[in-house]
Amino acid sequence: MAAARRIVVKVGSSSLTTAAGGLDADRVDALVDVVAKVLDGDGKGDVGRDGDGKGGANGRGGAGGKEMVLVSSGAIAAGLAPLGLDRRPRDLARQQAAASVGQGLLVARYTASFARYGRRVGQVLLTTDDTSRRAHYRNATRTLDQLLAMGALPIVNENDTVATDEIRFGDNDRLAALVAHLVRADLLVLLSDVEGLYDGDPRTPGTSRIDEVRGPRDLDGVSIGSAGRSGVGTGGMVTKVEAARIATAAGVPVVLTSASRAGDALLGRPTGTYFHRTGRRSANRLLWLAHASAPRGALTLDDGAVRAVVERRTSLLPAGIAAVEGEFTAGDPVELRDTGGRPVARGLVNFDAKEIPQLIGRSTRDLARELGPAYEREVVHRDDLVVLD
């Protein structure tokens, strides 16, 4: 962990707000103190309030040789008090109104706090479209890379003001995992209000913290709850473990710990729960297919096609399709299912949904003879396909 150079840090609403739900400036400043000191090469990384305005605002990385991207929740929570709300509203319209007010307050607080160390920040708001549409995904990558190259610290959040599904996206946990892969991070740090993953409810006597997770089997029998301190966020331990699964499968190790132990995590000291990487880095587009894309439809495969796609990693041919559902166009992501309805893969389809019925169960040679040479091709090419775990 100590060798990690590019780190994505995710902090949730409960770590930035008061018990009443408003933005806690002291908590924001405490987090910024830790991040700035690590970037400036301060080996202590202690939480403090003694920013002196000095720091490496210009140039790539900090004096300590590290770069960071901060994925921060808290916009909705920050907007509650100014709008006279005493708790997170249940209806979408008021959630989005709170996000609209709170996002400005949140970024203003970060801007002022990092300015104490002479550091600039850049706001990056993302929605599902930005992580599910390839062009948007590439543009987000370039923007984040450029911000880092110019010495600015990107602060990423979901664009709750205009989003719909994002309001329930998991308090940015899954987004943080995708951003970690998107910027080719060496480490993802998930900050919470508990010091890691426990084998039961951490409030119950006798439960123990799990120090390391080397793979899914290490979590067999572990009850993963979702309770948080304040009730102002949407994420819980379930979404954090899911985020860790996504990141580690893409070759990015994860540390899950409390915000009060952020300095230890960023400096590579043992803290919280460490999730070992379980896979190798893959192309951004494959992670996008597996975790960020929203399937526009589904293709049901016969047993032979399932074996070919899953075991031999071959392309999907028309002969292996048993059924189609949904409305999609060529180039859209679709889900590939077995005859029992279980998703086995995702891929980019080469035909419109309305074209598929005439292809089902037929060989490409017959289709080319009857419909023309344009139909002598795969429905999903193996280079545009990712098998799901």
KEKE-838279 format. One record per residue: residue in three letters; x, y, z of N, C-alpha, C, O, CB in turn. Coordinates in steps of 0.001 Angstrom, whole numbers, plus 500000, padded with zeros to 6 digits. Each point is the difference from the previous one (the first is absolute). Glycine has a CB too. Example, Ala and Ser with C-alpha at 12.3 -4.5 7.8 and 13.67 -1.06 7.14 Angstrom:
Ala513190494310507800499110501190500000500900501200500000501036499981500665497072498846500581/Ser501542502223498034500820501190500060499230501090500730500509501108500169500675498264497686/
// end
This chain:
Met500812498795500000499188501205500000500850501261500000499643500991499363498586497751501830/Ala502894501225499518500821501198500115500525500448498650500281501182499800500350498126502497/Ala499504499739496758500532500344498686498946500574499072500326500431498894501345497786501400/Ala497086501798500126498923500508499147500251501462499670500181500826500894498192497542500122/Arg501636501946497694500271501377499573498720500754499679499833501145500420502364498105498687/Arg496909500129500162498736500653499646498884499327500803499747498805499850501087501780497793/Ile498512500191503200499023499467500943498655500691499803499930501223499881501905498261501770/Val497112499726498317498643500541500009499459499845501415500022498907500566499594500524496966/Val499902501664503030499452500009501356498512500287499917499590500993499398502620499772501584/Lys496987498384499612498558500230500025499555500260501430500296499218500903499382499317497066/Val499608502569502231499483500331501321498489500153499917499482500641499085502687500499501548/Gly497129498272500324498545500013499990499407501152500779500699500710500722499376496859499044/Ser498634502605500078499293501097500658500174499974501510500192501043500624498162498932497523/Ser501579498840502441500037499905501459501327500453500580500076500323501186498319497809498666/Ser502660501899499328501316500430500469500219501493499838501033500524500419499825497237499007/Leu498177502936499968500166501425499717498923500869500633500048501224499879501035498131498007/Thr497963500043502776498849500762500471499834499907501511500570499128500656498335500479497149/Thr500301501314502727499657499984501414498909498969500244499424499451499061501216502980501170/Ala499088497318501031498936499051500337498655500474499481499112499192499727502163500126502301/Ala498575502009497836498742500557499501499907499943498486498938500262499436500999501226502542/Gly501166498172497354499958499840498553500647501101499209500114499880498780497863498897501582/Gly502454502300500278500641501085499272501473499736499763500590499124500631497766502435500350/Leu502236499197498112501419499854499702500826500461501197499780501089500529499775499252497005/Asp501389498834502889500859500298501143501342500500499478500819499209499531498025499036501907/Ala501384503071498642501223500594499462501240499427500668501026499816499344497707502269500159/Asp501189497634501782501154499440500701500363498623499455501180499671499876498177501619502169/Arg499646497914497635500267498664499458500606500093498601500921499254499668497179499816501692/Val501387501839497831500569500194498665501448500442500117500872499465499315496863501130499764/Asp502526500381501786501362500501500171500934498912500512501158499934499587497919502340500856/Ala500434496875500451500833498930500535500406499026498897501149499562499951497709500669502272/Leu500205499427496894500323499119498878500995500666499062500963499370499560496771499577500612/Val502037502322499522500904500731499109501393500086500606500991499877499281497073501447499826/Asp502031498887502206501309500052500653500792498725499732501190500052499690497856501437502090/Val500291497377498341500667498719499790500435499848498548501152499664499728497490499331502124/Val500442501252497216500304499841498577501127500932499580500938499575499326496687499759500243/Ala502291501930500821501006500984499593501367499658500565501007500129499304497215501611500579/Lys501827497830501360501292499685500608500646498783499347501218499960499825497969501016502325/Val500004498037497492500554498837499302500515500413498628501075499563499587497348498908501648/Leu500830502359498058500450500485498695501272500819500115500848499966499108496792500044500119/Asp502497500731501872501174500837500199501183499238500564501054500584500251497427501314500093/Gly501356496794499858501118499189500454500179499971501491501059499601500485499997500907497411/Asp497924499910502859500050499937501454499730498567500420498870499522499892500376502891500338/Gly501766496909500242499868498592500337499097499712501162499616498851500218502598500881498901/Lys497432501300501646499137499759501159498560499792499578499326499083500470502203502285500936/Gly498000499505497689498633499861499535498975500135501100498900499458499901501954499101498330/Asp499505502171502833499075500145501121498905500988499671500198500932499220501638498522502364/Val497013500336499015498912500946499843500317501231500828500281499899501194498044498247498397/Gly501630503024499770500305501230500721499339501177499343499322499852498983502835499195501756/Arg498036502133499838499378501210499489501052501085499814499710501183500180498124498212500951/Asp503404500206498504501091500968499965500480500264498587501194500201499784499478499055502476/Gly498407500746496760500394500293498633500669501358499920499491500980500545498634497609498605/Asp503019501476500169500756501246499963500005500643498629500754500942499753500649498171502059/Gly497740500370497275499934500611498682501096499554499073500042500431498847498905501480502205/Lys501951497230499419501081499533499152499616498659499397499246499228500592502458502003500805/Gly498818498509497438499710498701499402500232500026498519500115501059499382498233498493502390/Gly501718499250497662500303499894498582498760500078499153499496498967499561502469499680501000/Ala497526502539499194498795500123499185500298499795498536499113499619499237499945501937502434/Asn502173498688497918500343499897498593500836498756499752500726499535500878499187502958498902/Gly499972496982499020500795498846499641499260498712500273499007499972500727503039501329499743/Arg498453497637498936499314498711500094500291499361501346501160499816500369498977499882497136/Gly498796499961503237500167499353501286500436500970501071500148501194499744500406496722499077/Gly499654501573502385500443500824501104501453499740500300500659499198499338497044500815501592/Ala502793500691500096501394499826500380500263498578500458501131499520499926498987502887500712/Gly498852496922499833500146498622500439499904499000498872500038498795500248499032501890501901/Gly500806499780496613499947499122498846498672499314499789499910499063499208502459500608501120/Lys496602500772500360498688499379499863499016500926499299500139501222500040500304497456502027/Glu498566500725497295498883500716499391498714499442500596499912498815500320501383501608497515/Met497718500441502308498741499535500577498799500548499251500008501115499480501107498730502728/Val497856499327497758498675500391499519499048499759501161499993498919500589500525500512496945/Leu498684501569502794499062499887501114498580499824499469499477500876499311502028500542502137/Val497882497461498870498595499768499665499201500301501261500058499251500975500488498965497245/Ser498716502871501756499368500486501219498486500042499897499443500615499090502590500711501347/Ser497316498023500492498565500155500179499762501254500841500944500709500351498662496769499481/Gly499145502785500482499702501089500911499205501145499438499602500890500752502419498484500326/Ala497727500642497600499277501133499421498577500094500545499562501075500411501829498715497521/Ile497897499106502071498624500027500508499995500340501485499202500819500457500101497484497815/Ala501593501061502477500062500266501435500319501462500283499440500595500921501281497047499455/Ala500186502941498826500379501400500212498857500954499710499969501110500531502363498293498893/Gly496730500181499741498900500882499634498791499916500905499047500760499826501743499031497898/Leu499228499301503242498826499825500857499730501220500875498907500565499968501540496991500034/Ala500557502847500781499799501106500942499640501310499304499072500675500444502538498214501085/Pro499091501504497386499635501257499337498563500021499487499401501069499877502973499166499488/Leu497073498598500336498621499933499515498998499735501124498811499799499750502069499383498068/Gly499607500819503410499108499807501130499538498578500193498961499767500619500329502518499038/Leu501460496755499827499645498587500134500774499391501157501205500222500121498305499614497408/Asp499826499409503313500683499407501147500443498567499746500669499395500838497991502078500623/Arg500972497987497394500451498656499639499949499851498481499371500797499303499806498259502912/Arg501495499911497290500011499749498562498582499715499512499352499090500518503006500016499627/Pro497141501649498869498641499764499499499919498688499227500997499511499468498631502966500411/Arg499181496973500070499797498745499284499687500212498522500314499150499167498884499854502957/Asp500179502136497549499601500214498610501164500545499179500829500763500495496812499655500252/Leu502399499170497988501108500321499116500156501496499771501124500502499966498537497307498947/Ala499227502918500928500075501426499691500719500772501097500840500852499708497044498946498989/Arg501798499915502560500648500721501093501435499525500212500845500781500439496920499527500638/Gln502526498432498622501384499537500037500841500779498992501112500432500301498123497274500418/Gln500218502463498087500745500706498961500128501483500315501016500614499677498184497716498656/Ala499787502251502291500102501397500419501096500156501046500785500946499947496769499401499562/Ala502499498730501436501043500043501022501380499828499377500955500661500409497425498427501269/Ala501727500029497336501279499805499317500428501262499270501181500348499990498302497223499758/Ser499556503116499639500308501224499267500590501062500918500977500660499647497180498817498751/Val501248500687502779500515500968500974501299499497500631500957500758500162496692500017500303/Gly502372497952499883501125499458500743501273499825499208501088500115500563497265498777500792/Gln501550500830497335501212499771499217500897501226500002501218499882500134497528498509498432/Gly500657502784501285500799501222500028500666500215501342501160500406500069497315500571498254/Leu500781498745502758500565500156501338501137499011500241501019500345500599496756500459500219/Leu502042497969498709501011498966500196501301500356499293501074499934500598497110498364499609/Val501722502076498530501207500326499235500644501283500511501225500112500021497801498742497978/Ala500159502113502411500555501236500560500807499709501258501049500601500230497021500694498825/Arg501430497775501758500724499642501221501320499316499660501030500298500605496790499470500625/Tyr502151499318497807501236499343499581500981501011499399501195499955500292497520497921499294/Thr500785503025499583500864500991499361500712500846501045501212500202499921497263499849498092/Ala500776500441502962500594500833501047500969499200500863501047500507500404496890500907499609/Ser501712497342500266500835499194500882501322499626499336501053500095500629496880499020500455/Phe502027500460497651501240499659499304500835501240499708501221499903499872497635498120499122/Ala500505503143500897500742501243499754500951500311501149501000500689499798497080500170498847/Arg501629498653502541500903500204501133501357499372499741501002500392500598497036499658500936/Tyr501986498970497567501243499328499651500475500396498605500907499373499451498441498722502027/Gly500048502933497952500403500444498673499617499042498899500654499952498958501191501220502111/Arg497099498064499150499598498997499010498677500365499348499086500526500634502132497732500667/Arg498715501443497411498774500222499234499211498701499915500559498905500056500553502931498609/Val497578498313501198499138498838499790499195500216498728499777501133499574500085498415502919/Gly499712499359496915499139500057498823498790499117500221500141498839500385501833501613498124/Gln496844500078501254498766499241500208499654499180498762500008500518498883499177501246502707/Val500511496959498611499586499113498916498707499314500432500005499183500920502407500448498301/Leu496486500701500117498707499394500307499668498966498931500036500300498807499178501815502352/Leu500467496679499266499743498903499071498607499426500213499459500033501105502988499443498843/Thr496987500000498979498736499276500060500206498619499391501091499677499530497569502482500340/Thr500299497041500141500086498672499396500414500083498539500795499182499538497457500009502046/Asp501224501781497685500368500139498592501503500166499835500581499505499035497190501517500505/Asp502859499674501403501428500263499892500831498755500251501169499951499617498401502376501097/Thr499844496663499926500727498762500219499469498854499159500548498898500039499929501876502251/Ser498460499471496946499440498928499175500078500293498508499778499106499183498711500360502693/Arg501819501756497764500182500332498584501486500156499728500690500759500680497048500387499207/Arg502749498133499115501439499903499788500648501356499771501078500265500532498561497478498527/Ala499723503118500158500590501310499721500105500824501277501020500647500240498045499283497429/His499886500051503153500028500728501268501073499425500915500709500740500682496840499782499093/Tyr502564498164500235500972499313500853501417500436499639500810500293500880497631497735499347/Arg501850502013498479501333500424499561500249501458500344501102500359500416498813497967497733/Asn499074502519501683500171501414500319500241500204501489500807500844500389497728499748497676/Ala500775498646502765500214500101501443501426499609500353500633500636500843496943498870499565/Thr502929499446498946501379499579500237500973501107499648500905500310500774498446497329498774/Arg500464502956499288500913501063499567499941501201500934501030500596500316498697498639497322/Thr499073501122502803499865501150500895500710499757501324500728500866500485497087499686498439/Leu501980498284501657500644499687501269501517499952499856500723500509500855497243498211499829/Asp502516500668498233501444499954499765500579501402499856501078500290500519498654497481498373/Gln499546503101500400500501501355499786500015500799501296500941500752500253498198499166497408/Leu499838499929503154499985500683501297501203499584500842500662500844500604496826499269499312/Leu502790498592500122501145499519500764501306500522499419500904500385500742497804497569499872/Ala501393502059498059501217500485499352500251501472500294501150500438500040498515497872498165/Met499268502457502000500127501432500261500059500318501494499957501164500397498827499262497476/Gly501313498535502942500182500212501424498741500251500783500077500362501174502078500501498246/Ala496677498959499976498741500200500723499518498667500557500266498944499426499136503019499092/Leu499896498095502587499454498797500608498540499854499588499169500814500403502429499377501554/Pro498071498794497252498606499818499570499105499584501165500345499110500778500470500257496939/Ile498044501284502388498982499604500971498793499513499207499332500784499326501490500895502436/Val498908497036498323498978499348499189498761499733500852500099499596501158501679499351497379/Asn497079501282500878498737499673500657498997499627498925500156500373498838500325501192503109/Glu498502497709498438498897499767499074499214501291499841499869500780500942499998496776499714/Asn499620502657498163499202501203499755498568499735500456499102499766499192502369500910498840/Asp498346499366503276498697499667500577498891500935499543498828499622500008502366499469501948/Thr499163502124497647498979500988499654499162499571498804498797500257499966502689501508500943/Val499134497584498108499274499620498791499829498495499872499275499530499123501608502505499788/Ala499776497206501954499970498551499875498717499431500591499311500656500781503188499292499311/Thr497201498843499525498873499293500608500526498760500719499902499905501224498505500945496982/Asp502144498209501048500537498796500621501158500322500935500225499284500975499068499410497023/Glu501459502401501708501167500310500807499665500276501460500824499773500886500222501128497074/Ile497748499588502286499626500276501380500088498719500829500206500050501212498282501829498031/Arg501354496981500099500065498711500688501201499193499525499959498769499987497548501243500264/Phe503554500673499362501142499340499384500940499376501022500954499321499618498862502282498512/Gly499941498608503150500850499379501004500958500972500633501112499619500366498693498283498401/Asp499796503345501373500815501008500670501402500084499402500985500167500718497703499444501368/Asn501386500270496599501248500182499251500988498848500128501089500079499432498587502325500888/Asp499996496546500391500960498911500164500348499346498666501176499843499672497924499767502623/Arg499889500012496943500263499361498708500650500984499043500868499626499212497183498838501135/Leu501531502793499720500625501015499164501483500109500319500817500137499089497010501111500782/Ala502535498695501402501405500091500391500810498848499422501136500192499567498183500977502532/Ala500095497628497894500697498852499423500227500189498510501066499666499484497920498860502255/Leu500014502009497568500139500250498565501020501099499731500784499900499057496844499380500601/Val502368501765501161500971501080499837501414499481500250500936500395499305497329501294501401/Ala501897497429500282501314499435500291500566499272498786501189500113499701498163499662502705/His499809499490496908500455499318498784500190500986498866500938499881499212497878498047501508/Leu500294503042499200500030500985498924501304500796499998500541500298498935496969499853501190/Val503004500198501071501240500786500091501216499112500233501097500500500248497580501418500642/Arg501128496752499030501091499046500188500665500186501367501221500114500104499155499854497409/Ala498797500060503522500492500222501361500767498785500514499768498868499575498298502669500856/Asp502841498726500481500745498931500664499288499518501256500290498919500514501825502038498581/Leu496945499858501396499310499651501239498686500767500080499920501162499603502282498375501551/Leu496772499798499365498728500650500310499806499947501507500062498930500607498933500438497133/Val500769501795502860499758500085501438498549500407500218499588501081499578502841499525500889/Leu496798498541500187498600500274500313499904500400501468500251499188500891498941499172497336/Leu500445502893502017499894500509501366498554499933500468499081500391499281502894501123500341/Ser497842497989501580498661499810500539499966500510501433500918500695500437498693497305498063/Asp499333501657502233499932500365501409500273498800500895499789500064501211498575501732498222/Val502106497111499976500451498839500768501385499614499497500349500271498851497261498913501524/Glu503175500183500487501395499716499680500163498660499297500738499132500468499936502230501496/Gly498644498474496925500186498809499211498766499123499947498917500382500443503456499720500142/Leu497821498709498858498932499015499874500062499047501185501065499485500341498983500690497132/Tyr498807499597503149499934499118501165499232498725499655499246499951499028500857502048502510/Asp500106496974499280499315498729499759498579499999500549499343498960500035502863499900500034/Gly497330502292500352498634500187500479499771501478500232500788500831499549499177496879501518/Asp498980502617499622499722501393500328501097500510500931500152499476501103497344500168498621/Pro503282501380499856501112500476500835499552500543501353500816500151500909500395500377497005/Arg497508499765502222499489500498501283499714498868500983499720500241501175499299501706497620/Thr501054496825500715499709498842500841501283499463500626500963499734499281497053499702499276/Pro502019500398502760501200499448500646500367498634499422499133499176499705500283502072502390/Gly501878498538497753500472498716499511500273499940498513500590499032499521498162500001502304/Thr500826501995497424500296500009498565501440500448499780500560500751500798497017499729498657/Ser503007499052499463501400500305499707500144500622498624499232499714499081501480498402502390/Arg500291502743498410500283500597498701500728498992499122500852499248500474499256503051500559/Ile499551497695497701500683499154499022501144500816499415499766501001499323498107497680500134/Asp503355500901500799501154500795499587500307499882498512500434500970499379500466498736502900/Glu498879499115497146500331499781498592498909499189499319499394499109500595503054500990499950/Val497321500231498204499100499218499155500761499684498720500317500898499221497572500193501758/Arg502402497640498808500767499596498819499111499568498846500464499883498866501367499425502643/Gly496907500458498770499075499595498959498614499825500574499812500098501213502040498790497544/Pro497168500854500383498606499870500448499793498953501083499122500155500848500213500559496902/Arg501463498218502235499800498938500988500288500476501419499472499444500963501124498887497289/Asp500229502684501877500297500526501335498776500636500644499976500223501210502375500158498070/Leu496636499911499914498792500642500521498853499017500188498896500395500374501817501701498511/Asp499544496622500855498959498995500210499578499995501469500838499901500896500080498696497205/Gly497802501510502128499493499975501363500042501324500724499562500094501146501146497606498904/Val499818503338499292500077501319500627498703500753499744499560500118498856502954499933500863/Ser496879500454501337498776500792499874500387501447499756500559500658500878498154497765500637/Ile500991502070497295500384501359499627498783500892500134499077499920499188502717499242499229/Gly498193501684502594498870500883500243500139501283499230500931500163499211498792498850503030/Ser499342501914497988500008501261499265499743501202500890499744501095499499499489497663498518/Ala500831501056503290499705501118500889501124501011499994501172499630499940497457498865501480/Gly501029502766498641500977501068500085499708500866501201499021499778500712501280500194496812/Arg500555501024502706499878500821501193498831500955499944499219500091500947503203499719499326/Ser497453500908498616499123501158500012498742499890499163499065500778500192502938500486500200/Gly497951497801498695498831499893499143499941501048498914498941500198499405499893498837502500/Val502283501656497806499965501036498972500514499494498661499865500702498997500436501001502782/Gly500280497110498169500506499474498740499097498900499477498998499652500624503328500926500068/Thr498041498871498142499238498888499438500802498717500014499442498928499767499318502672498803/Gly502524498479501694500846498822499944500139499340501349499810500644501032501406500373497087/Gly499112497707501886500265499256501213501137499047499722500680500115498980496924500085501791/Met502609498852500137501106499073499832499810499122498770500981499599499374499361500415503093/Val498425499685497180499750499174498819500579500660498754500667499341499203497245499753501862/Thr501837502207498762500497500684498806501513500146500035500642500022498950497194501205500878/Lys502740498874501357501454500116500096500683498689499626501023499998499316498702501731502472/Val499706497166498660500557498700499629499841499763498501500890499439499362498588499666502933/Glu499392501321497142499807499875498556501014500855499245500546499568498985497007499982501381/Ala502699501666500130501003500862499372501380499360500072500769500059499040497873501963501559/Ala501667497368500537501284499316500143500103498836499022501067499749499439499017500916502979/Arg498825498632497380500005498879499050500283500480498586500780499386499272497599499390502180/Ile500980502331498161500205500548498658501447500435499817500634499667499000496972501084500929/Ala502910499993501040501353500540499873501050498897500006500905500002499166498324502087501952/Thr500660496972499814501021498957500093499973499082498790501045499508499573498791500596502907/Ala498976499658496958499910499182498791500680500684498827500426499340499053497435499680501779/Ala502240502308499230500660500763498943501460500282500330500650500779499303497154500245500129/Gly502722498350501624501412500139500322500350501132500933501174500343500137499225498693497705/Val498602501563502810500257501115500920499710499542501428498848499697500309500572502010497893/Pro501585498232502684499743499619501389499217501084500729499983501158499583502115497479500418/Val497256500973501091499102500914500711500271499950501497500229498934500570498025500766497646/Val501717501472502408500024500095501461498675500598500447499599501060499519502940499207500540/Leu496787499063500853498764500500500589500274500316501458500320499107500785498239499545497611/Thr501316502623501968500274500404501373499177501228500339499226500482499172503101498567500697/Ser497836501459501345499248501174500428500712501272499552501204499999499748497895498728502229/Ala500130502361497930500583501278499603501064500451500985500948500684499614496906499929499282/Ser502004499016502363500991500402501000501336499302499814501004500429500570497137499989501001/Arg501890498512497640501249499270499720500459500208498566500776499206499470498582499089502233/Ala500166502765497673500347500259498602501500500135499802500546499482499026497261501637500683/Gly502864499573501205501440500191499868500754498693499950500908499838499184498855502300501999/Asp499874496924499680500655498691499996499804499299498661500940499432499445498714500393503033/Ala499120500218497008499715499326498730500801500608498859500554499272499176497153500189501647/Leu502361501869499119500680500671498892501513499840500071500681500085498978497450501547500939/Leu502393498140501271501440499816500167500404498530499981501173499673500183498878502431501130/Gly498989497019498468500325498589499872500156499259501308500540498894500023500536501706497902/Arg498460499986503164500078499318501288498816499046500151498917500268499480502295501710501534/Pro498989496914499693498894499055500185498822500662500713500160500570501079501491497541499005/Thr497195501812499321498788500543500601498789499431499287500063499678498813501142502436501842/Gly497709497766500058498758499561499383500094498619499374500709499122500490498776503244499101/Thr499791497465499325499970498740499253500651500200498644499648500918499260498250498366501929/Tyr503051499855498491500710500081498720499473498913499069500063498811500313502007502131500819/Phe497413499483497723499503499081498978501079499827498933500334500950499291497252499745501145/His502948498115499453501029499719498997499384499982498605498841499626499822502474499048501869/Arg499473501731497335499516499926498622499770498543499630500774499120500375500459503002499013/Thr497705497641499881499664498635499590500132499800498499499936498869499518498524500990502418/Gly501721501215497331500129499912498545501089500919499504500662500689500777496929498732499037/Arg502582500578498888500990500867499371499311501197499374498800499978499726502702498057499841/Arg499273502997500217499442501176499338499536499616498602500702499306499265500802502229502070/Ser497317498921498316499459499744498673499745501324499316500110501066500606498851496768500149/Ala500698502079497978499707501229499270498821500714500647499068499365500495501816499622497371/Asn499170502350502122498913500779500592498644499575499459499021499935500744502549501971499542/Arg498374497809498432498722499692499380499416498688500518498781499832500011501961501417497966/Leu500125497806502459499489498749500534499419500197501393498981499397500336502702499355498303/Leu498958502093502180499417500301501298498695500750499811499029499775500722503250500289500333/Trp497709500825497974498774500738499680498882499029499648498867500162500451502491501795498736/Leu498960497039500011498985499020499617499499499212501206498801499747500125502259500086497619/Ala499852499780503138499629499129501108499241500720501103499089499431500599502895499218498872/His498385502606500803499474500635501206499323501341499787499124500372500781502642498463500392/Ala498615501903497789499461501351499851498881500083498985499158500895500068503052499967500557/Ser497775498211498436499000500095498946498633499554500496499888499095500827501895500516497474/Ala497188501035501185498625499597500287499488499251498778499781500620498959499814501369502607/Pro500204496688498525499574499235498830498706500544499414499057500310500727502062497680500223/Arg498848502122497734498808500499499314499038498877499629498875500243499563502486501644499558/Gly499104496880501061499180498847499672500724498729500399501033500048500667497896501203497438/Ala500523497603501482500593498720500378499837498984498885499018500013499258500513500476503147/Leu501457498631497494499958498874499076500096498724500820500896499857500832500158501501497286/Thr498025497716501649500054498701500659500761499037499110499703499875498811498112500551502390/Leu503174498886499379500861499092499253499627498551500307499586499677501113502273502032498915/Asp498292497426498974499804498581500274501225499476500746500999500706500140497536499015497792/Asp501382499043502545501060499460500851501353499970499292501029500282500612497252498349500554/Gly501717501031497564501255499948499261500644501362499874501219500127500120497912497932498638/Ala500067502957501004500532501355499877500531500506501332501007500707500039497389499733498102/Val500932499203502953500488500396501326501382499417500240500899500702500464496743499422500404/Arg502536498599498821501312499373500192501051500661499116501127500231500438497750497602500145/Ala500761502466498191500955500605499073500430501384500474501183500338499958497782498370498167/Val500073502084502322500304501369500429500737500020501332500990500715500153496990500085498622/Val501539498417502189500551500051501356501303499224500122500960500497500587496729499737500282/Glu502359498563498588501168499142500192501077500224498945501190500001500317497312498328500725/Arg501087501863497701500988500144498929500198501446499562500856500293499165498534497434500086/Arg499806503181501324500123501434499716499868500297498507500737500823499457500735499405502550/Thr497591499102497338499783500225498574498963501091499784499328500428500938501268497185498588/Ser499283502828499238498967500965499640498635499321500031499899498776499910501742502514498661/Leu497318499517501556498637499468499961499490500056498573499937501068499391499631499666502987/Leu500064498096497090499475499901498645498475499876500035499437499610501022502714499311498203/Pro497182501407499674498530499918499968499459498626500370498942499893500619501099501850497642/Ala500681497209501363499519498640500246499810499701501478499213499123500355501935500178497575/Gly499561501417502939499926499724501429498953500795500745499873499858501216502479499600498650/Ile496890501378499433499001500846500658498653499288500039499548499441499000501668502630500236/Ala498147497959501944498689499368500156498871501016500089498865499698499630502255498414501514/Ala499181503099499347498952501012500156500640501372500153501182500119500320497272498191500748/Val500743502726498699500462501382500137498930500808500719498808499743499837502588500076498054/Glu499028501157502902499043500910500630500625501386500125501220500150500051497716497932501219/Gly500199502922498778500467501375500128500061500710498666499840499393498941501453499926503042/Glu498943501983498090500162500826498812501402500593500012500347500779500888497169499748499037/Phe503280499102499094501371500493499940500417500148498551499360499469499092501187499439503107/Thr500526501815497605500558500182498664501418499454499976500604499772501048497955502269498557/Ala501963497754499211501360499484499854500975500895500759499957501224499882499466497788497862/Gly501460500355503041500964500735500803499610500149501452500823500396500826499774500791497143/Asp498137498495502362499548500100501388500497498808500818500238498927499446497727502350499797/Pro502194498904502082500323498861500861498757499154500256498917500531500247502926500797500831/Val498320497364498862498900499083500296500490498933500965501197499729500101497756500690497633/Glu500103498985502969500312498926500931499798498668499302499026499818499270500303501606502702/Leu501582497653498249499880498646499460499614499074501147500664499977501037501060500480497129/Arg497204498782501647499468499152501060499930498545499561499919499691498811498771502247502050/Asp501343497170500139499760498595499676498489499758499973499219500917500249502995498377500811/Thr497383499492498643498571499718499840499225500115501311498770500051500002501817498446498111/Gly500143501543502997499348500189501288499866501457500396499480500313501072501407497501499588/Gly499587503090498466499908501424500282501171500573500758499983501181500349497626498511499645/Arg503416499506500276501163500481500753500952500758499084500397499465498964499387498601502628/Pro500599503170498756500956500748499180501366499319500026500518499685501071498235502455499397/Val501828497633498358501313499359499925501049500908499376501197499782500188497659498024499643/Ala500710503212499428500956500885499337499284501274499563498771500081500013502609497938499204/Arg499410502961500401499483501208499368500845500284498767501172499630499931497998501302502290/Gly500212499730496809500747500311498791499341501099499198498866500397500272501946497273499679/Leu499916502817499056499473501008499086499433499283498786500720499282499305500950502466501494/Val497056498442498945499309499258498959500221500653498638500096501223499901498185498031501772/Asn501798499936497293500262500502498651498743500192499160500086500412498844502094498462501286/Phe496656500831500439498746500128499259498970500745500847500083500020501228500406497840497514/Asp498542502751500581498858500584500696499110498879500532500004498887499472500082503179499054/Ala499157498239502521499111498992500589499008499458498979499695498807500001500544502324502209/Lys499259499733496925498992499565499031500568499050498950499244499311499315499578502843501051/Glu502511497805499501500623499094499034500226498610500572500121499035499245500970502928499710/Ile498968497919502366500406498747500634499047498835499734500476498897499733500598502476502006/Pro497601498816498320499107498844499830500263499186498740499901498773500031498419502505501213/Gln502011499375497660500237499258498763501357499283499999500280499199499108498282502462499703/Leu502283498630502197501319499374500080500016498785500916500889499156499894500113503063499668/Ile498023497685501334500031499006501071500139498575499459499219499543499165499381501991502222/Gly502430497786499128500208498594499689500542499699498618500051498836499603498154500758501943/Arg502201501423497710500435499777498622501505500204499853500611500748500763497133499983498434/Ser502838498610499833501433500136499751500278501286499234499148500490499260501112497006500726/Thr500925503040500197500368501233499299500062499768498491499732500915499221501560499846502799/Arg499056498030497569500066499710498559498614500075499369499831500580498928502174497952501457/Asp497007500881500281498628500061499484499478501430499980499316500402499059500279497288501803/Leu500724503074500170499534501384500078500621500844498897499328500839499400500378498918503074/Ala501572500019497261500667500756498940499403499663498642499839500875499149502268499177502210/Arg497565498675498442499425499583498729498612500614499788499647500389498887501657497471501260/Glu497912502222500942498631500494499879499891501517500116499232500625499268500019497217501664/Leu501514502753499985499831501426500309501143500879499521499885501226499997498816498070501953/Gly502396500086497645501125500783499516501222499862500885499888499560501144498505502021497864/Pro502789498793500475501263499809500727500086500773501313500783499626500873500274500005496940/Ala498162501433502350500037500782501240499559499174501204500284500362501141499272501700497525/Tyr499745496822501079499499499175501094500924498824500314499680499167500848498013501495498502/Glu503433499269499980500954498921500276501017500488501044501193500120499718498516498933497921/Arg499791501221503562500874500488501066499424499608501365498863499540500103501889502396498436/Glu500045498254502482499602499658501359498919500954500502499936501161499596502358497915500839/Val496869500413500447499031500874500670500715500816501073499720501187500169498401497167499384/Val502795501016501166500879500690500950501406499453499799500230498803500175497882501550501519/His502832500514497940501381499565499794500677499768501344499709500692500975500400500581496853/Arg500781497768502221500665499670501266500816501159500565500191500084501213499894497560498031/Asp500399503249499897500735501172500487499085501028500650500466500903500695501209498717497515/Asp497019500242501562499011500918500579499142499286501038498836500349500198501128500964497662/Leu500613497693502799499234499140500895500783499766501285501211499785499963497670499106498069/Val500435501149503091500632499706501287499132499000500748498790500186500130502285502114499965/Val499552496642500394499298498967500763499851500472501438500953500502500596499953497663497905/Leu497902501676502054499727500432501368500411498925500994499972498808499697498133502608499481/Asp502280499032502025500384499050501050498778499231500488500116499152500884501785502350499809/
// end
